[in-house]
Amino acid sequence: MKLHLVHDAAGKILAAADITRGAMGPRPMAGKGQHELVVDVPAEHDGKHLHELCLSLRVDTQRKRLVPGRLESGPRQGSARPARAKKRK
């Protein structure tokens, strides 16, 4: 799998697009203080969803490749409804 990435100076992935099949879809663009990179995903991470890759990998800015990073917690999965307050008696 090949990705087009935008990352910050610390290597945190800010945006990504899967370009494995040479798709001509939208690709992220770097803003001020950000960097773009086209990189191959390590074989042990092949088959993962794009969101999971962005959270579990980071860019080694010296070697320009993906390395394991700290998994960040995303939004909780569950009900979209707000919790109800308990009724007082």
Secondary structure as the mmCIF struct_conf table of DSSP 4:
data_model
#
loop_
_struct_conf.conf_type_id
_struct_conf.id
_struct_conf.beg_label_comp_id
_struct_conf.beg_label_asym_id
_struct_conf.beg_label_seq_id
_struct_conf.end_label_comp_id
_struct_conf.end_label_asym_id
_struct_conf.end_label_seq_id
STRN STRN1 LYS A 2 HIS A 7
TURN_TY1_P TURN_TY1_P1 ALA A 9 ALA A 10
STRN STRN2 ILE A 13 ASP A 18
TURN_TY1_P TURN_TY1_P2 THR A 20 ARG A 21
BEND BEND1 GLY A 25 GLY A 25
TURN_TY1_P TURN_TY1_P3 LYS A 32 GLY A 33
STRN STRN3 HIS A 35 ASP A 40
HELX_LH_PP_P HELX_LH_PP_P1 VAL A 41 PRO A 42
HELX_RH_3T_P HELX_RH_3T_P1 ALA A 43 HIS A 45
TURN_TY1_P TURN_TY1_P4 ASP A 46 GLY A 47
HELX_RH_AL_P HELX_RH_AL_P1 LEU A 50 SER A 56
STRN STRN4 LEU A 57 ASP A 60
TURN_TY1_P TURN_TY1_P5 THR A 61 LYS A 64
STRN STRN5 ARG A 65 PRO A 68
HELX_LH_PP_P HELX_LH_PP_P2 ARG A 70 SER A 73
BEND BEND2 PRO A 75 PRO A 75
HELX_LH_PP_P HELX_LH_PP_P3 ARG A 76 GLN A 77
BEND BEND3 GLY A 78 GLY A 78
BEND BEND4 ALA A 80 ARG A 81
HELX_LH_PP_P HELX_LH_PP_P4 PRO A 82 ARG A 88
#
